[in-house]
Every structure is written in structure tokens, then in C-alpha cells.
């Protein structure tokens, strides 16, 4: 059975893999901040992954799985970008 949510997640993950390959990190910028890559749809997807992780940590219903977390971590995914940017 085809799962559209899984397919969409996989598509965006592959976009992130390509971005990581090109830029060496996963800090994708959206249209508002003009960050690296300037890919608004990927930036929104990343924000959603962070929100889902936060829900999971809080013990609330979340769509993020341990397998997805492992895959994102494998790319060096930054779960709390604001915390990391303050260290600079």
C-alpha cells in the first residue's frame, strides 16, 4: 500500500541529502532569512521535523520515528539551530 506521508517524507529527506552534499550542513534557509540554499519548502519541512521531535520528547503524539531521527542524525541534523547560533 502506497503511503503518501512516507513518500513525501522520503522526497524531502532526499532533498536534504542533496543539500547536505552540496553545502556540508543541514541549515537550510527559507525565503525570509535568505539563508544557505534559500529553499523555502525544504526549510518548512525541516521546521516540521524539529517540531515533531519536540513533541516526541514531551511524550506527545508525533509523526517522527526513531528510524527517521537516526537518518537525520546521520546527516548531522541540527535539532536546535537557535541554541547553536548563539554559541558563535
N, C-alpha and C positions, 0 to 999 in steps of 0.2 A: 504494500500500500504506500503510495506516494504521500509524503508529509511535507506540506508547503512551508511550515515553520522551520523544519530541519533543512530544507533546500535553501531557504533564504539565509539561514544562519551560515550554512556552508559557503554560500556565494559571497557573503560579506567577509567571512573568515579568509577566503582565498584572496579577496581584495586587500585585506590587511597583510597577508603573507607577501603579496607583491609590493605593497608599500614598504614593508619592513626590509625586503630585499633591496629596494632602491635607496631608502633613507637610513637604514641601520637602526631604526627605532619604531615605536608604535604610537608616537604622539602626533596624531593626525589633526590638522587644523580644519575648522569649519569656515564658512564664509564670513562670519562676524569677526573672528580673531585673525584671519589671514595666515594661520599657522602653516606648518610644513605640509605640503601637498595640496592644501586647500580643497578638500574633498568633503563637502557638507554632509552627504548621505552616509559616508563611512564614519564621519565624526559623530553623527547622531547614533549610529549603531554602537559605536564604542561607548558612548554615554549610557546607552541602554544596558550594555554588558556590566558596566560599573554599578548601575542601579540594581540590576538583578543580583549581583554579588552582595551588595549591601543588604538586600532583603534576605538572602540566604544566611548571611552572618547573623542577622537579627532573628533567625528562626521563622521567618515569614515565608509564605508561598513565593517561589521563584522558579523561573524557567531555566536558570543556568544549572548545568550538571557538573559533576566532578570531572568528567571527561573533557568538557568544554573548558573548564578552568585550567586543566593540565595543558591543553593545546594552546591557550592564550599565554599561560606562564612560559611555555616553551619558546615563545617569541619575545619574552621579556616584557610582556604587557604591564603597563603601569596602572595599577588599580586606583591610586590616589594621586593624580597629577598635581593638584594644588599643593599637597604636602611636599612633594619632590621639588616643585619650582621654588618654594620658599627657602630651600637649602642652598640655592645658588647665590 
